[in-house]
Amino acid sequence: MELVQEWDKVFPRSDKVEHRKVTFRTRYGTVLAGDLYMPRDARGKLAALAVSGPFGAVKEQASGLYAQTMAERGFLTLAFDPSYTGESSGEPRHVASPDINTEDFSAAVDFLTTLDAVDAERIGIIGICGFGGMGLNAAAMDTRIKATVAVTMY
């Protein structure tokens, strides 16, 4: 999987945050592409957040802005493209599945727990718009998720 390495967001890059591209795999075999945001000069283990949505959007838009903003506030954050969307894998493109997209959030939590800078007991998720419902599904079944925000009409 080839990820775009230059800054490709629709919002300005913050000088308070370090950014890098990452990939991780789901239980269904798709490879998800993400943007990891970390507060500059962070020390110790940080609370972390996985962020996705709105439905049909990509991490270069709203979820990336949310993630960068929360990283400015001290969280290590991961904005990711769900399966079948953006830089993530999966065919056919541009489809949604409640089961698969719920797993996308759990796969993001799996990935965050592997990072030395993350306190695995302080991981939360933010689901925006249509992915607010997917985030709620994930939080209902994945006890590792300690905080949930759903910015949605669901």
MARTI-920861 format. One record per residue: x, y, z of N, C-alpha, C, CB in turn. Coordinates in steps of 0.001 Angstrom, whole numbers, always signed. Atoms other than C-alpha are relative to their C-alpha. Glycine has a CB too. Example, Ala and Ser with C-alpha at 12.3 -4.5 7.8 and 13.67 -1.06 7.14 Angstrom:
2
       n.u       n.v       n.w      ca.u      ca.v      ca.w       c.u       c.v       c.w      cb.u      cb.v      cb.w
      +890     -1190        +0    +12300     -4500     +7800      +900     +1200        +0      -992       +27     +1246
      -820     -1190       -60    +13670     -1060     +7140      -770     +1090      +730      +414      +462     -1415
This chain:
154
       n.u       n.v       n.w      ca.u      ca.v      ca.w       c.u       c.v       c.w      cb.u      cb.v      cb.w
      +843     -1174        +0        +0        +0        +0      +890     +1240        +0      -960        -3     +1218
      -756     -1256      +108     +1410     +3364     -1056      -833     +1139      +571      +390      +295     -1481
      +702     -1124      -612      +389     +6287     +1151      +604     +1310      -482       +57       -88     +1539
      -475     -1344      +340      +630     +9944      +167      +784      +517     +1202     -1199      +972      -371
      -839      -401     -1123     +3505    +11252     +2291       -13     +1503      +279     +1403      -441      -251
       +36     -1442      -251     +3167    +15013     +1817     -1308      +372      +690      +162      +795     -1321
     +1204      -481      -694      +624    +17059     +3769     -1115      +140     -1039      +266     +1379      +741
     +1070       +61     +1000     -2626    +16381     +1895     -1373      +288      +604       -12     -1367      -667
     +1250      -273      -712     -5276    +17696     +4300      -677     +1258      -539      +263      +147     +1505
      +732     -1208      +397     -7984    +20306     +3685       +86     +1073     +1085     -1474      -337      -294
      -165      -940     -1107     -6998    +22042     +6944     +1491      +263      +194      -650      -551     +1315
     -1414      -325      -195     -3731    +23775     +7938      +678      -946      +999      +141     +1442      +478
      -803      +838      -886      -988    +21756     +9608      +361      +784     +1256     +1279      -500      -720
      -325      -641     -1274      -458    +22557    +13292     +1491      -161      +300      -853      -599     +1148
     -1404      +105      -412     +3048    +23344    +14502      +131      -541     +1427      +684     +1370      -104
        -6      +551     -1357     +2064    +21953    +17943       -38     -1521       +13     -1175      +540      +781
      +263     +1435      +113     +1688    +18393    +16653      +959      -635      -996     -1458      -255      -425
      -750      +814      +960     +3868    +15739    +15010      -981      -908      -721     +1123      -835      +706
      +918      +788      +824     +2214    +13800    +12184      +775     -1061      -763      -780      +906      -979
      -556     +1019      +887     +2941    +10517    +10417     -1110      -926      -464     +1119      -802      +707
      +938      +954      +590     +1107     +8052     +8186      +270     -1388      +567      +113        -9     -1551
      -127     +1368      -513      +447     +4523     +9456     -1008      -901      -721      -227       -42     +1552
      +968      +988      +471     -1307     +1339     +8368      -160     -1063     +1073      +445      -637     -1355
      +259     +1104      -920     -2893     -1466    +10370     -1093      -870      -615      -418      +523     +1428
      +896      +987      +594     -4947     -4574     +9598     -1193      -295      +911      +761     -1291      -298
     +1195      +397      -738     -8493     -5528    +10625      -109     -1528       +30     -1271      +627      -635
      +257     +1446       -38     -9759     -9014    +11517      -577      -505     -1317      -956      -336     +1144
      +566      +389     +1294    -11493     -9023     +8117     +1030       +40     -1120     -1164      +903      -349
     -1080       +30      +975     -8144     -8631     +6341      +243     +1289      -749      -262     -1048      -964
      -269     -1262      +680     -8453     -5061     +5108     +1140      +732      +715     -1279      +886       -50
     -1070      -836      -550     -5516     -2727     +5615      -530     +1417       +49     +1324       -92      -857
      +500     -1364      -173     -6565      +616     +7044     +1156      +984       +17      -823      +121     +1294
      -988     -1083       +32     -4636     +3819     +6397      -413     +1047     +1030      +114      +633     -1437
      +292      -991     -1018     -4365     +6360     +9161     +1045     +1091       +75      -127      -659     +1326
      -907     -1098      -329     -2796     +9618    +10229      +118       +45     +1514      -509     +1378      -581
      -273       -34     -1432     -1185     +9556    +13659      +465     +1406      +360     +1070     -1071      +405
      -345     -1346      -478     -1001    +12889    +15514      +446      -108     +1452     -1214      +991      -142
      -546       +64     -1356     +1137    +13322    +18617      +435     +1403      +428     +1200     -1002       +76
      -449     -1320      -467     +1675    +16434    +20736     +1525       +90       -42      -512      +274     +1437
     -1462      -195        +4     +5171    +17836    +20197      +521       -33     +1434      +387     +1352      -691
      -664       +63     -1305     +7510    +17157    +23108      -814      -770     +1038      +270     +1401      +508
      +775      +816      -944     +5052    +14662    +24645      +939      -933      +754     -1104      -817      -740
      -802      +900      -840     +6468    +12590    +27492      -928      -956      +716      +863      +795     +1023
      +792      +979      -726     +5231     +9456    +29149     -1113      -576      -852      -579      +620     +1243
     +1126      +651      +674     +2171     +7445    +28263     -1167      +974      -106      -431     -1285      +756
     +1090      -943      +271      -675     +9428    +26707     -1336      -717      -155      +301      +811     -1259
     +1332      +459      +370     -4410     +8944    +26522       -88      +102     -1523     -1137      +847      +715
       +74       +48     +1461     -5316     +8080    +22932     -1444       -15      -473      +739     -1229      -533
     +1325       -29      +627     -8275     +8569    +20600       +89      -491     -1436      -598     +1425       +43
      +167      +398     +1400     -9280     +6816    +17368     -1197      +778      -540      -208     -1570      -149
     +1015      -892      +553    -11332     +9074    +15085      -330      -407     -1438      +480     +1472       +50
      +396      +267     +1374    -13380     +8306    +11960     -1360      +615      -297       -28     -1506      -266
     +1253      -561      +489    -16233     +9713     +9899      +237     +1398      -524     -1068       +13     +1103
     +1356      +433      +270    -18357    +11270     +8531       -49     -1076     -1079      -847     +1181      -408
      +182     +1003     +1023    -19778     +8575     +6259      +362      +593     -1355     -1445      -530        +2
      -406      -457     +1327    -18165     +8919     +2837     +1177      +955        -7     -1142      +652      -661
     -1134      -928       -81    -15433    +11259     +4074     +1299      -777      +212      -209     +1026     +1146
     -1318      +592      -205    -11713    +10588     +4441      +747      +755     +1094      +813        +7     -1313
      -767      -538     -1129     -9118    +11299     +7120      +635     +1355      -290     +1074      -974      +391
      -554     -1305      +359     -7876    +14353     +5230      -995     +1123      +247      +429        +7     -1455
     +1063      -974      -218    -11135    +16095     +6141      -317       +89     +1497     -1272      -383      -811
      +458      -248     -1371    -13166    +16293     +9386      +708      -853     +1049     -1476      -244       +87
      -608      +840     -1041    -11723    +13295    +11235     +1449      +388      +261       -74     -1474      -397
     -1371      -462      -184     -8193    +14549    +10648       +70     +1296      +787      +668      +183     -1336
       +38     -1264      -745     -9085    +18013    +11901      -321      -256     +1467     -1041      +963      -612
      +305      +363     -1388    -10691    +16534    +15031     +1239      -601      +665     -1189     -1003       +60
     -1162      +682      -571     -7629    +14318    +15568     +1138      +985      +287      +486     -1105      -950
     -1072      -976      -213     -5135    +17152    +15122      -331      +928     +1165      +242      +822     -1276
      +422      -893     -1077     -7131    +19418    +17446      +127      -684     +1362     -1448      +463      -227
      -117      +722     -1268     -7280    +16748    +20162     +1471      -272      +346      -784     -1325       -66
     -1437      +147      -258     -3530    +16141    +19763      +585     +1302      +539      +742      -424     -1285
      -432     -1295      -545     -2994    +19865    +20370      -360      +111     +1473      -636     +1160      -786
      +468       -20     -1395     -4830    +19257    +23659      +608     -1121      +842     -1515      -105       +38
      -755      +963      -794     -2494    +16440    +24731      -270     -1469      -242      -241      +266     +1381
      +287     +1397      +315     -3950    +13240    +23268      +861      -473     -1163     -1491      -185      -330
      -542      +629     +1201     -2201    +10872    +20886     -1226      -461      -787     +1005     -1214      +337
     +1219      +278      +744     -4753    +10522    +18094      +287      -696     -1324      -760     +1283      -247
       -76      +731     +1254     -5390     +8350    +15067     -1275      +271      -789      +199     -1528      +244
     +1116      -164      +934     -7660     +9507    +12239      +201     -1052     -1080       -67     +1472      -612
      -183     +1068      +985     -8329     +6607     +9886     -1120       -16     -1031       +77     -1351      +696
      +980      +265     +1044    -10058     +5839     +6618      -599     -1372      +274      +645       +70     -1432
      +601     +1308      -216    -12589     +3053     +7182      +208      -918     -1214     -1494      +152      +299
       -95      +971     +1094    -12551      -114     +5067      -766      +489     -1222      -536     -1373      +445
      +615      -322     +1296    -13370      +450     +1381       +11     +1484      -345     -1411      -488       -17
       +53     -1453      +166    -12711     +4196     +1648     +1403      +603       +12      -858      +636     +1106
     -1256      -751       -34     -9865     +6622      +960     +1197      -858      -335      +197      +622     +1353
     -1226      +761      +232     -6378     +5126     +1203       -70     -1418      +564     +1176      +728      +606
      +142     +1347      -549     -7658     +2020     +3031      -393      -982     -1095     -1042       -19     +1132
      +290     +1018     +1003     -8084     -1262     +1183     -1440      -472       +95      +946     -1180      +153
     +1315      +614       +19    -11203     -3214      +345      -738      +259     -1298      -815      +497     +1154
      +805       -70     +1219    -13364     -3928     -2682     -1360      -614      +290      +702      -729     -1193
       +40     -1176      +873    -15829     -2843     -3844      +203     +1276      +805     -1333       +63      -762
      -263     -1281      -648    -15029      +765     -3047     -1303      +678      +422      +794      +918      -937
     +1081      -902      -426    -17306     +3212     -1201     -1255      -738      +467      -365      +930     -1135
     +1133      +680      -622    -19512      +733      +658      +151       +77     +1507      -100     -1478      -470
       -36       +16     -1463    -20419      +546     +4320      -604     -1301      +493      -759     +1221      +598
      +528     +1190      -654    -21025     -2445     +6553       +84      +240     +1495      +784     -1297      -420
       -72      -218     -1448    -21993     -2010    +10202      +976      -943      +704     -1373      -160      +605
      -926      +950      -636    -20060     -5165    +11158     +1456      +348      -293      -295     -1425      -474
     -1385      -286      +386    -16928     -4307     +9215      +442     +1351      +543      +153       -31     -1530
      -406     -1324      -466    -16929      -615    +10143       +70       +92     +1515      -950     +1042      -522
      -162      +109     -1451    -17469     -1454    +13821     +1361      -610      +314     -1140      -853      +626
     -1318      +631      -165    -14417     -3732    +13560     +1121      +983      -316      +121     -1241      -902
     -1027     -1006      +313    -12499      -820    +11988      +403      +768     +1260      -514      +984     -1082
      -322      -695     -1254    -12757     +1028    +15323      +796      -906      +938     -1289      +479      +698
      -740      +921      -877    -11609     -2051    +17262     +1414      -244      -525      -750     -1339      +128
     -1337      +153      +580     -8703     -2512    +14844      +860     +1228      +300       -94      -226     -1525
      -738     -1220      -361     -7720     +1117    +15489      +444       -66     +1463      -875     +1266      -242
      -377      +178     -1416     -7774      +366    +19235     +1120     -1019      +108     -1222      -451      +855
     -1094      +990       +24     -5658     -2751    +18581     +1319      +688      -323      -287     -1123     -1039
     -1218      -684      +435     -3118      -578    +16756      +510      +947     +1086      -257      +777     -1301
      -428      -958     -1028     -3069     +2118    +19436      +648      -709     +1188     -1194      +834      +480
      -577      +710     -1147     -2337      -474    +22144     +1428      -475      -265      -871     -1191      +363
     -1366      +438      +320      +876     -1441    +20302     +1020     +1124      +115       +44      -574     -1400
      -910     -1144       -22     +2356     +2053    +20593      +519      +253     +1413      -704     +1256      -539
      -629      -234     -1310     +4807     +2684    +23438      -515     +1269      +671     +1514       +86      -154
      +421     -1286      -558     +3493     +6233    +23889     -1445        -2      +493      +173     +1081     -1034
     +1423       +48      -345      -101     +5074    +24553      -230      -735     +1310      -796      -669     -1116
      +485      +659     -1210     -1637     +4277    +27938     -1224      -824      -418      -354     +1052     +1152
     +1057      +885      +499     -3775     +1253    +26945     -1255       +30      +862      +513     -1415       -84
     +1175      -115      -873     -6106     +1936    +29883      -757     +1317      -217      +426      -113     +1464
      +647     -1294      +265     -6996     +5381    +28479      -150      +213     -1511      +819     +1168      +633
      +265      -109     +1436     -8188     +4821    +24907     -1482      +286      -201      +424     -1302      -756
     +1370      -356      +332    -11314     +6454    +23543      -172       +84     -1499      -390     +1320      +654
      +291      -140     +1421    -13008     +6911    +20192      -922     +1194      -225      -637     -1291      -559
      +915     -1039      +455    -14736     +9703    +18311      -549      -460     -1344      +712     +1410      -110
      +678      +330     +1244    -17279     +8760    +15651      -791     +1206      -460      -921     -1232      +171
      +624     -1203      +532    -18428    +11619    +13448     -1092      -388      -994     +1053      +916      -670
     +1127      +151      +906    -21792    +11712    +11674      -379     -1476      -122      +333      +593     -1385
      +396     +1390      +188    -22596     +8275    +10153      +869      -977      +766       +32      -343     -1449
      -873      +902      -754    -19616     +6762    +11936      -157      +170     +1504     +1445      +230      -389
      +360       -65     -1409    -20989     +7915    +15281      -687     -1278      +433      -899     +1202      +271
      +684     +1258      -293    -23253     +4876    +15156      +955     -1176       +33     -1082      -255     -1020
     -1003     +1083       +11    -20333     +2589    +14250      +850       +73     +1268      +910       +92     -1272
      -767      -169     -1231    -18386     +4046    +17173      -764      -490     +1216      +376     +1453      +186
      +812      +494     -1115    -21257     +3359    +19558       -57     -1520        +7     -1416      +573       -74
       -29     +1469       +92    -21423      -238    +18298     +1305      -541      +560      -180      -463     -1462
     -1310      +468      -459    -17694      -643    +18918      +128      +145     +1507     +1123      +772      -700
      -113      -237     -1444    -17878      +873    +22402      -870      -966      +797      -389     +1442      +334
      +891      +926      -685    -20770     -1433    +23313      +611     -1395      +133     -1322       -85      -737
      -547     +1354       -37    -18716     -4548    +22557     +1473       -73      +397      -173      -635     -1333
     -1445       +21      -247    -15060     -3553    +23091      +294      +707     +1327      +781      +682     -1176
      -199      -571     -1339    -14315     -3058    +26793     +1288      +793      +143       -13     -1093     +1021
     -1228      -812       -58    -10918     -1515    +26004      -292     +1463      -267     +1031      -511     -1008
      +380     -1378      +301    -12722     +1633    +24832      -580      +614     +1255     -1017       +70     -1178
      +362      -591     -1292    -12947     +3811    +27930      -820     +1277      -103     +1234      +285      +777
      +774     -1226      +201    -14562     +6930    +26447      -477       +22     -1454      +853     +1284      +342
      +577       -21     +1345    -16830     +7466    +23457      -703     +1325      -225      -984     -1180      -205
      +719     -1192      +431    -17995    +10568    +21633      -619      -333     -1349      +947     +1265       -85
      +703      +167     +1273    -20589    +10306    +18885      -579     +1348      -387     -1122     -1095       +95
      +454     -1282      +502    -21081    +13535    +16975      -928      -325     -1171     +1214      +942      -433
      +880      +572     +1002    -24168    +12379    +15130     -1472      +277      +324      +241     -1499      -111
     +1439      -117      -214    -27920    +12595    +14690      -613     -1354      +328      -677      +600     -1232
      +534     +1350      -269    -28291     +8814    +15263      -459       -93     +1426     +1052     -1088      -286
